[in-house]
C-alpha cells in the first residue's frame, strides 16, 4: 500500500530527528571519574610542635614531608607552631589536616578534637616511648623539697607531659602545695632544649624536659652528662605520633598510615628514617595515650576543658 504524501513527509522528518538525537548522544563524552580525595586537596597542612628550635624541626621533617607528598600524591606543607598548645588551637583556626603530636598535646587533641593517631617512630635505640625528667646541676646540692625552696624552676610548656605534668606530680609527691610560692621564680622555656640549657648554664636551678631530647643533646655536649643530675622520671608515654583530623577521608587515612608503616621497605624510605633518627614507624592508637590520661587524672586536670597560657 502506498503512503500518502503527507504521512510520508512526517515519517521522513521523524527519522531525521531521531538520527540527530542519536548522533548528539554519541558525541557526548563519558563522565569523568570522581576526583580522588588526595587530588581534591590543594595542600595538606602538617603541624609541628616546637620540640627543638624552628630550623632544626624543619630540617628534620622536610625530607619526610617530601616523601609523603610523593607517595600519597598530595602537597604536604609543614606548619611550624610557636607553642605546644597552638597545635590544638590551629586544627580549627589554621585548618590543619594532621600533626605530629607530643603525648600531652595528643591526649588533649584526642579528647577535644577527636583526632585519630596513625603511627609513631620506633627510634634507633629500639624505643617508641619517652619519659620526662626533673634535673639539677650536680654542684647545686639540691636533693629534696627543702633544698628547692627559694630556687628557680624552668618548665617547658603547659601542654607537655615531660615539661609540665611530671613536675606538677613531683611537687605533690614532695609535699609542695603551692609551687609558685615555694620557688622564688618559675617560667617557661618554650622548648625542651632551652629548658635543659637554662639549667646547664645556671639561668635556672631546676628544670624538666623529655629524655629523648636530653640524651640527644648529651651525645653532642658532654657537659650535660658531666654537670647535670636527674632527680626523678615520669612513666613512659608515646613518642610524637602523627594524628589526622577526624573528618579526613578514610581512604587517605589508610594511605597515609600505610606509607609510614612501609617506609622501611625501600631504600629512599630507610635513608629518610635514618636522618629522622628512627628505624621505622609503628601503629599507634588512642589506647597508647592511656598513661597520659591517667597522669592528668592524678593531678585533677580535665583534658576536655583544659585551656592554658604560659604566664
C-alpha positions as CSV (number, residue, x, y, z in Angstrom):
1,X,0.0,0.0,0.0
2,X,1.4,3.4,-1.0
3,X,1.8,6.1,1.7
4,X,0.1,9.3,1.2
5,X,2.4,12.3,0.6
6,X,1.6,13.9,4.0
7,X,2.3,10.7,6.0
8,X,5.5,10.1,4.1
9,X,6.7,13.5,4.9
10,X,6.0,13.1,8.6
11,X,7.9,9.8,8.6
12,X,11.0,11.4,7.0
13,X,11.0,14.3,9.5
14,X,10.7,11.8,12.4
15,X,13.6,9.7,11.1
16,X,15.8,12.8,10.8
17,X,15.0,13.9,14.3
18,X,15.8,10.5,15.7
19,X,19.1,10.4,13.9
20,X,20.0,13.8,15.2
21,X,19.3,12.8,18.8
22,X,21.3,9.6,18.5
23,X,24.3,11.4,17.0
24,X,24.1,14.1,19.7
25,X,24.2,11.4,22.4
26,X,27.1,9.6,20.8
27,X,29.1,12.8,20.6
28,X,28.9,13.4,24.4
29,X,32.0,12.4,26.3
30,X,31.8,9.8,29.1
31,X,31.6,11.4,32.5
32,X,35.0,11.8,34.2
33,X,35.7,9.5,37.1
34,X,35.3,11.2,40.5
35,X,38.3,13.1,41.8
36,X,40.3,11.2,44.4
37,X,40.4,12.6,48.0
38,X,44.1,13.2,47.7
39,X,43.8,15.1,44.4
40,X,41.0,17.2,45.8
41,X,43.4,18.6,48.4
42,X,45.3,21.7,47.2
43,X,47.5,21.5,50.3
44,X,47.9,19.0,53.1
45,X,48.8,21.0,56.2
46,X,51.0,19.2,58.7
47,X,51.7,20.9,62.1
48,X,54.9,20.6,64.1
49,X,55.3,21.3,67.8
50,X,58.4,23.3,69.0
51,X,60.3,20.4,70.5
52,X,63.5,21.8,69.0
53,X,64.3,25.2,67.5
54,X,62.3,26.0,64.4
55,X,65.1,25.5,62.0
56,X,66.1,22.1,63.4
57,X,62.5,20.9,63.4
58,X,62.0,22.0,59.8
59,X,65.3,20.4,58.6
60,X,64.4,17.1,60.4
61,X,60.8,16.9,59.0
62,X,61.1,18.3,55.5
63,X,62.5,15.0,53.9
64,X,59.6,13.1,55.5
65,X,57.1,15.6,54.2
66,X,58.5,15.3,50.7
67,X,58.4,11.5,50.9
68,X,54.7,11.6,52.0
69,X,53.9,14.1,49.2
70,X,55.4,11.8,46.6
71,X,53.9,8.6,47.8
72,X,50.4,9.9,48.6
73,X,50.1,12.3,45.7
74,X,49.4,15.3,47.9
75,X,51.2,18.5,48.5
76,X,52.3,18.4,52.2
77,X,53.2,21.8,53.7
78,X,54.8,22.0,57.2
79,X,53.4,24.5,59.6
80,X,55.8,25.4,62.4
81,X,53.9,26.3,65.6
82,X,55.3,28.7,68.2
83,X,53.8,27.0,71.2
84,X,52.8,23.4,72.1
85,X,49.2,24.4,72.8
86,X,48.9,26.1,69.5
87,X,48.8,22.7,67.8
88,X,45.3,22.1,69.2
89,X,44.1,25.6,68.5
90,X,45.4,25.5,65.0
91,X,43.5,22.4,64.0
92,X,40.5,24.7,63.8
93,X,41.9,28.2,63.2
94,X,44.5,27.2,60.6
95,X,42.7,24.1,59.3
96,X,45.5,21.6,59.9
97,X,45.0,18.2,58.4
98,X,47.4,16.4,60.6
99,X,50.1,17.0,63.2
100,X,53.0,15.3,65.0
101,X,51.6,15.5,68.5
102,X,53.5,15.1,71.7
103,X,52.0,12.8,74.3
104,X,50.2,15.7,76.1
105,X,49.0,17.6,73.0
106,X,48.0,14.2,71.5
107,X,45.9,13.4,74.6
108,X,44.3,16.9,74.5
109,X,43.6,16.7,70.8
110,X,42.0,13.2,71.2
111,X,39.7,14.5,73.9
112,X,38.9,17.9,72.4
113,X,39.1,17.3,68.6
114,X,38.7,13.5,68.3
115,X,41.8,13.3,66.1
116,X,42.9,9.8,65.1
117,X,46.5,8.7,65.8
118,X,48.1,6.7,63.0
119,X,51.7,6.0,63.6
120,X,54.8,7.0,65.6
121,X,58.5,6.3,65.1
122,X,60.5,3.4,66.6
123,X,63.7,5.1,67.4
124,X,67.2,3.8,66.6
125,X,67.6,2.7,70.3
126,X,64.5,0.4,69.8
127,X,62.1,2.6,71.8
128,X,58.8,4.2,70.8
129,X,58.1,5.9,74.0
130,X,59.8,8.6,76.2
131,X,59.7,9.8,79.7
132,X,60.1,13.1,81.5
133,X,62.9,14.1,83.8
134,X,63.5,16.7,86.5
135,X,67.1,17.7,86.8
136,X,69.5,20.0,88.5
137,X,73.2,20.8,88.3
138,X,75.4,18.4,90.3
139,X,77.1,21.2,92.1
140,X,73.8,22.7,93.3
141,X,73.3,20.2,96.2
142,X,69.5,20.2,95.5
143,X,68.0,16.8,96.5
144,X,64.6,17.4,98.2
145,X,61.8,19.9,98.7
146,X,63.6,22.0,101.3
147,X,66.6,22.4,99.1
148,X,64.3,23.6,96.3
149,X,62.7,26.4,98.4
150,X,63.5,29.8,97.1
151,X,65.1,28.4,93.9
152,X,64.2,29.0,90.2
153,X,62.3,26.3,88.2
154,X,62.1,26.2,84.4
155,X,59.2,24.3,82.8
156,X,58.9,23.7,79.0
157,X,55.2,24.5,78.3
158,X,51.8,24.0,79.9
159,X,51.0,21.5,77.2
160,X,53.8,19.0,77.7
161,X,53.9,15.8,79.7
162,X,57.6,15.9,80.5
163,X,57.8,19.7,80.9
164,X,54.6,20.3,82.9
165,X,52.6,17.2,84.1
166,X,55.7,15.4,85.5
167,X,56.9,18.3,87.7
168,X,53.4,19.1,88.9
169,X,53.0,15.5,90.0
170,X,56.5,15.5,91.5
171,X,55.7,18.6,93.6
172,X,52.6,16.8,95.0
173,X,54.8,13.8,95.9
174,X,57.3,16.1,97.7
175,X,54.5,17.8,99.6
176,X,54.9,21.1,97.8
177,X,51.3,22.5,97.7
178,X,51.7,25.9,96.1
179,X,54.8,25.6,93.9
180,X,54.6,29.3,92.8
181,X,55.2,30.5,96.3
182,X,57.7,27.7,97.1
183,X,60.1,28.8,94.3
184,X,61.5,32.3,94.0
185,X,60.7,32.1,90.3
186,X,59.1,29.8,87.7
187,X,59.0,30.3,84.0
188,X,58.5,28.5,80.7
189,X,61.5,28.0,78.3
190,X,59.3,27.1,75.3
191,X,61.4,24.1,74.2
192,X,63.0,21.1,75.9
193,X,66.4,22.2,74.6
194,X,66.1,25.6,76.1
195,X,65.0,24.2,79.5
196,X,68.0,21.8,79.6
197,X,70.5,24.5,78.7
198,X,68.9,27.1,81.1
199,X,69.8,24.7,84.0
200,X,73.2,23.8,82.5
201,X,74.1,27.5,82.0
202,X,72.8,28.4,85.5
203,X,69.9,30.5,84.3
204,X,67.6,28.2,86.4
205,X,68.3,26.0,89.3
206,X,65.9,23.1,88.5
207,X,64.3,22.1,85.2
208,X,62.1,19.5,83.4
209,X,62.4,18.0,79.9
210,X,62.0,14.8,78.0
211,X,64.7,12.2,78.0
212,X,65.0,11.8,74.2
213,X,66.0,15.5,73.8
214,X,68.2,15.3,76.9
215,X,70.2,12.4,75.7
216,X,70.3,13.5,72.1
217,X,71.9,16.8,73.2
218,X,74.2,14.9,75.6
219,X,75.6,12.8,72.7
220,X,76.9,16.1,71.3
221,X,77.6,18.1,74.5
222,X,79.4,16.1,77.2
223,X,78.6,18.8,79.8
224,X,75.0,17.6,80.1
225,X,76.0,14.2,81.5
226,X,79.0,15.6,83.4
227,X,77.3,18.5,85.0
228,X,73.6,17.6,85.4
229,X,71.9,15.2,87.7
230,X,68.4,13.6,87.3
231,X,66.1,13.7,90.3
232,X,63.1,11.9,89.1
233,X,61.4,10.5,86.0
234,X,57.8,10.1,84.7
235,X,56.0,7.0,83.4
236,X,56.7,6.0,79.7
237,X,54.4,7.8,77.2
238,X,54.1,7.5,73.4
239,X,56.7,9.3,71.2
240,X,55.5,12.1,69.0
241,X,52.8,10.5,66.7
242,X,51.2,11.5,63.5
243,X,47.4,12.0,64.0
244,X,44.9,13.3,61.5
245,X,41.6,15.3,61.7
246,X,38.6,13.1,62.4
247,X,36.8,14.1,59.1
248,X,39.7,13.3,56.8
249,X,38.7,10.9,54.0
250,X,39.1,7.4,55.4
251,X,40.9,6.1,52.3
252,X,43.5,8.9,52.7
253,X,43.9,8.0,56.3
254,X,44.7,4.4,55.4
255,X,47.1,5.5,52.6
256,X,49.0,7.8,55.0
257,X,49.3,5.1,57.6
258,X,50.5,2.5,55.1
259,X,53.1,4.9,53.7
260,X,54.6,5.5,57.2
261,X,54.4,1.8,58.2
262,X,56.1,0.7,55.0
263,X,58.8,3.3,54.8
264,X,61.5,0.9,55.9
265,X,60.7,-1.4,52.9
266,X,62.5,0.8,50.4
267,X,65.9,2.5,50.3
268,X,64.6,6.0,50.0
269,X,62.4,5.5,53.0
270,X,65.2,3.9,55.1
271,X,67.5,6.8,54.3
272,X,64.9,9.3,55.4
273,X,64.1,7.3,58.5
274,X,67.8,7.3,59.4
275,X,68.0,11.1,59.1
276,X,64.9,11.2,61.3
277,X,66.6,9.1,63.9
278,X,64.2,6.1,63.5
279,X,64.2,2.5,62.4
280,X,60.6,2.6,61.2
281,X,57.1,3.7,62.1
282,X,54.7,1.6,64.1
283,X,50.9,1.6,64.5
284,X,49.6,4.0,67.2
285,X,46.1,4.1,68.7
286,X,44.2,6.0,71.3
287,X,45.0,3.3,73.8
288,X,48.7,4.3,73.7
289,X,47.8,7.6,75.4
290,X,46.3,5.9,78.5
291,X,49.3,6.7,80.7
292,X,48.8,10.4,79.9
293,X,45.1,10.3,80.7
294,X,45.9,8.6,84.0
295,X,48.6,11.1,84.8
296,X,46.3,14.0,84.1
297,X,43.6,12.5,86.4
298,X,46.2,12.1,89.2
299,X,46.7,15.9,89.3
300,X,43.0,16.5,88.6
301,X,43.4,18.0,85.2
302,X,40.4,17.7,82.9
303,X,41.8,17.5,79.4
304,X,38.4,18.1,77.8
305,X,38.2,21.6,79.4
306,X,41.9,22.4,79.7
307,X,42.8,25.9,78.4
308,X,46.1,27.4,79.3
309,X,48.5,30.2,78.9
310,X,52.2,30.2,79.7
311,X,52.2,33.2,82.1
